[in-house]
């Protein structure tokens, strides 16, 4: 591809050098630069790509895209100064890979909780409808049934467009992706063409990055502000920020709700640990999901399916066959007649939702024992809140390690315990080793009780001091139950 073709729709400030050169690739990681490639210098949160321009040139890059002033003295190099290098990187990546998002029906799902479940169930729905489908999610990426390991909720723009390009090559008709607030703010999705956007909810998370809830909200809203007129914007109006997402969007505005009148309305009829009977737009179905929060996820899936032109009756039939996503309210029964539930809940709101769902089904007929921790090097302000919510909605709580990363596990647990008063502390045990914490919960459980093991869900590792050690809550539980 010629450089001048790659620069379409890029907000250029200044060009030094030849725009007619043939290029061999686009990179934002200087270590991956190859001979004849373009290196885009991104201003990251922790690393500034402008510092690595020399490295990229040493590896053979012929073009530098930058937004800050740089040394432009190297002979034979083309320097493109742009207004925003992150925005440019997304658009260039899209051009380089042949604008793959325009060849798919791409739907983005954003919100604090429910993104993975909603995106994954849409992927399953459309596969059952007979389409070839792609998925980009926290748990894994899929291209028509083939799985690819996921490292981020939303990948960097180069990886993202490469994956979308592979979906096009595989003949995919649809693609569903989680859109994180980080990805929106860092413009990783610049250049992508969406046919729809879904908003689940907004609760406290990622304040280590966004600093305030107002900034977090602004990042989510930016996704809907940029949707085209041809797209749909489907929002949860039971969330106080649901209608905020629609304020400035040009997309077709659509709503879903459990409490209010909406385009897609659900009513819960019966609840069990193996499923829920619900009414969606006056049609009753049985689904294999538990909890009001999952009813919202299913409503979003149904609404998006209908908005994408599929038959509503057929969508409801398939909805009743869908199964929960790995590590999301995953139920494991013990031989001693108590239940363990493994869930990814790692925000205060998600933890509250899962615990309330458990109480709805138990209806006072058993105790709830919660094992929970908080991740290291992440939003510290939610730690005391997580502990308080766990104690408020549990009979016994065990505070333990999650992914401590570079922090000391005991310090994280202490931050959680600091949110509890002396009376609340009487309901809490502090056990650093996560496996021992799970064993303790199982030893305390009696027939009819429920153990919630929260925070890690599908994850099969613990991140300690930069090393990922194998650890899977579900494996630990099954091993204890087998003893």
N, C-alpha and C positions, 0 to 999 in steps of 0.2 A: 504494500500500500504506500502511496505517496503521502508525505507529511502533510501537504496542504489538504488532502482529503480527510485526514485524521482530525484536522483543526476546525471542521465544520461546527458551527454553533458555540464555539469557545469564545469567551470574553477576553480577547487579547489586548494587552496594554502596549507591548513593544516586541518587535522581532529583530534579532541580530543573526544574520546568516541565511542559508539557502532553505527555502520552504519546499523546494522541488525534489528533495532527497527521498530515496526509497528507504522505508524503515522495516525492521524485522520483528518488532514487538514493542509492547508498552509495559513498563514496570514501575511500581512505587517502592519496591524493596531493592536497594542498590546492589545487594548481594546476588540478585537474580538477573541483573543487566547482562545483555549479550551484545556481540558486535553488531552495530547498525541499529540499536534499539533506542527507544525514547525513555528517559527517566523523568518521572514526575516527582518533584520534591514536595512532600506533604508536611504541613506543620501539625504534628501529632500532639497528644496530651503530654507524653513523656519524652518523645524523640522528635527532633526536627530534621526532616529529610534534607533540608538545605545544607546540613553539615556533612552529608554523605555524597554530594554531587561528584567530588573528586574520585571516590571509590567507583561510582557507576561509570565515569569516563575512563578510568583505568581498565575496566572490564570491556570497554569497547562501545559504550553508549555514544550516539552521534548527536542526540538532541536532548536538551535540558528544558523542562517546563518548570517555571518557578514563579512565586508571587512576591518574594522578598528580593531585594537587590543582591546580586551575586557577582563573583569575579567572572567576567565573560572573555577572558584573554586567550583561552585555548584555541589554537588554530584548527579550522575545519569543523568546528562544533556550531550547531544552530541553537541559539538561546531564545526561548519564547517566554516572555514575562506575561503572566495572566492575572486577572483580578482575583481569582480564587482557585488555587491549585487542586483542592479537594473536589470541587464541582467539575473542574476540567478533567480530572482523573476518571471520574465516573463516565462522563460523556465520551472521552477518548476510548475507554475500555469497551464501551458499547459499540462505537464505530469500528474498532479493531476486530471485534467478534461478529460483525455483520448485523448489528442491531437486533440481537436475538429476542429481546422482550417484545418487539413488534410482531414477531412471528408466532407468538404464543398468546393465550389468554391468561395474563398474569394477575393474580390477586394477592394483595398484601394484608397481613393481619398484624395489628399493633394493639398495645395495651399492657398493663402490668402483668396480669394473670390471664391464663387461658389461651395464649398465642399458640403454644405447641399443640395442645389438644385440638383447637379449631382448625389450624392449618393441616394437621395430620388427618383429621377426620374428613376434611374436604378432599384430600388426596385419595383416601380410601373410597369415599363416595363416588368420585368421578371415575375411578378405576372400575368400580362395580357397575357404573353406568356404561362401561365399555370403551372408555377413552384411554389413550396413553397419557400419563401424567407425571409431572415432576414435583418434587417437594424440597424446600430448603428450610430446615428447622433446627432447633437446639439439640435434639436427640440424634438425628441423622439426616443426610440428604439422600434423596432417591431420584433415579431417572428410570421411569417405567419399570419399577420393581427391583432395579439394581441399586444396592446400598453403597453410599460413600460416607466416610467418617466426617463428622461435623466438628469444627473447632470453635466456631462462634455462632451465636444466634443468627446474625446476618454477616456473611463473609465480606472481605475487602472487595472493592469494585472489580478488580482484575479477576479474582477467583469467581466472583458472582456471575460476571458475564461469560466466563469460560464454562461454568456449570449450565447456564441458560442456553449457551450455544450447543452444548452436548445434548440437552433436552430437545432442541430443534432437530439436531442430527438424528436423534433416536425416534423422531416422528411424534413427539409429544404435542398434544393439542392444548393442554392446560398446565399451568404451574402455580403452586401455592407457596407462599413464603412468609416466614415471620419477619417482621420489620421492627427491629429494636430501636429504642430512643437514641442510643449511641450511634447507630447506623444513619438515622435521619439527621442528627446533629452534625455528624462527620461527613455527610453527603455521599455516603457509600452507594446510595440508590439513585444518584444523579444520572440522568440519561435513560433510566428505565421507563417503560410505558406500561402503566397499570390499567386494567379494565375494571378494577374494583378495589376498594379498601374497606376493612372491617375494624371497628374499635370495640374492644372488650370492656375495659374498665381502667381506672387510674387510681392507684393507691401508693403509699410510700415505698419507694425503692430507688436505688441508684443516686441517692443524694450525695454520695461521695464524689460523683461525677457532675451532676447538674446543680448541686448546691442548694437549690430551692425547689419546692413543688411547682412554683410558677414557671420556672425554666424547664422543668420536666414536662409540664403540660404543653408548653410552647413547642417543644421538640415533637411531641406526638401530633399536635395540631398541624404542624408544617407539612406532614405527610398528606393530610386531607386537603390543605390549602392548594397543594400542587397537583391534585388529581384533575384530569381533563373533563370536559363536558360529557364526553362519551362514556365515562366510567360511572360506577355507582359508589356511594359512600354509605355503608351500613353501620349504624351505631346503636349501642345499648343505651336507651333513654332512662333506664333505672339507675344508671351511674350519673352523679351530679355533673360530670364533665361530658356526658354523652352528646348533648346538643351543642356544646362549645365546639366540638370537632366539625360540626356542619356549618358553623357561622360564615365562613368565607370560601367554602368549597364551591367549585363550578360543577361538580359531579351531581348525579341524580341522588337526592337525599332520601334515605330509607331507614326505618327504625325497627328494633325488636325489644320485647319487654315481657316480664312475668307479672308486673304490677300495674301497668298502664295500657291504654289503648295504643296499638302500634301496628305497623304493616305485618309484623310477624309476632304473634302473641301466644304465650304458653301458659297453661294452668297445670299445677301438679295435683294428681289425683291420689296416688298411693306411693309409699316409699319402702324399700327393702334393701338389704345389703347386696342383693344380686341384681338390683335394678329399680326402675321407677316407672310408674304409669303416668303419662302426661297427655294433655290435650294441646295440640298445636293448630291454631286457626280452625277450631271446632272439629278436629279429627283426632280420635284417641289412639295412642300407640304405647307399646311397652318398650322401654329402652334399657340397655345393659349398663347404665350409669347411675351413680348415686350422688345426691346433693344438688341443691339449688344452683350452685355455681356451674355444674355440668349441664343443667337445663339451659342456662344462658349460652354455653358453648354450642350445644346442639341446635339451639334456635339460630345462632349465627351461621352455622353450617347449612341448615335448611334454607334460611333466607338467602344466602349467597348462591346456593344451588338453583333456587327459583329465579333469582335475578340474572343468573347466567343462562336462562332460557330453558331449563330442564322442567320436565313434567312434575308438578307438585305431589301428585299421588305416588308416583314412582320414587320420588325423593323420600317420602315418609316411610315407605316400605323398606328402603335401604337403610334409613336412619335407625330402624328397629333392629337391624342386623349388625351394626357397628359395635366394635369392642373398645374398651378404654385403652389409652396410650400407655406404653410401658412406664412404670413408676409414677403414674397418676392414679391415686386412689386404688392401688393394686392390693387386692385382698388375698390373704393367705390364712387358711383355717388350720388351727392346731388340733392334734389328737385329744388334747385336754379340753376341747370345746370352748376355746376363746379365739378371738380373731386378731390378726396383725394386719395393719394397713400401712403400706409404704407409699409415701407421697412426696412430691418435689417441693411442697409448700416451703418457701424460704423468705416470704415477706409476711408482715403482720396480718394483712388482709387475707392472704392465701391460707395461712394457718387457721385463722378464725373461720373461714369458709369450710375447711375440711372438718374441723372440730364440731362446728354446728351441724354439718351433714351427718356426722356420726351420732350426735345426740338426737337428731330428728328420727333416725332409724331405731336407736336404742330405746328412746322414749322412757328413760328412767329405769330400764330393766338390767343395767349392767354398769360397771365402772369404766372410766376412760383413763388410761395411763399413756402419757405422752413423752416420747424421747425426742429432744430437739436441741440443735446447736445453731451457731451462726458462722458464716464464712469469714475468714481473715482478710485483711486488706480490702474491705468493702464497707459500705455504709454502716458506721458504728451507731448512728442514732436509732436504728431499728432494734438493736440488741435488747435493751430493757423492755421495749414494747412487746417483742416476741415472747419474752419470759412472762410478762404480765398476762398476755392473752392465753398462753399455754396454761398457766396456773388458774386463770379465771374459768376456763372451760374444761379442766381436767380434775380428776380426783387425786392423781399423783403425777408429778413431772420429774423427769430426769434430764438435767442440763448436761450436754456433752459436746464433743468435738464435731465439727462439720468438715469443711476444708480449711484448716488453719492458715494455709499458705505460709507467709513469712512471719506471722504473729505467733505468740505463745498461746497454746490452747487454754491454759488456765486463765490468762488475761481476758480472753474472749468470754469465757464462762463467767468470770467475775463481773464483766460489763453487763451481762444478762442478769445476773443475780442482784446487781445494784438497783434494778428496777422493781425489786420485790421488798415489801415491808416485812417485819418480823413474823407476822401471822402467815403471810404468803410463803415465806421461806420454809415453814414447817411442812409444806406440801412438796418441797423440792429436794431432790438428791443431786449432788454434783459429782459426776463420774467422767473423768477425762477421756478414757479409752472408749471409743464408740461401741466396739464389740461387747465390752463389759457392761455398758449401759443398756444395750439391747438384751443381754442375758439377764440383767437385773429386772428389767421390765417383764420379761417372760416368767421369771421366778415369782414375781408379785401377782401375776394375773391369775384369776379364778375363772371357772366356767361362766360364760356369758359376758365376760369383760372384753374390751377392745383396746389394743395397743396401737397407738399411732406413732410411726417412725418417720419423722418429718425432715425435709431439707435437702435430701440428695436424690430421692426418687430413682430415676433410670441410671444415675452415675455409677460406674463400676471402679471408682478410684477415690483415694483421699490425697489431696494436694498438700504436702508437708515440706516446707523449706525448698520449694522448687522441684520436688520429686513427686511424681504420681505413683502411689502405691496401690496395688489392686485391693479394692474393698467395695462390696456390693451388699447393701442392706438386705436385699431379698435373699441372697445366698446365705447370709448369716442367720436370718430367721429360719429358713428351711433346714439348715444344719442343726439348729437348736431343737426344732420340732421333731427331727428325725432321731434325736438322741433317746 
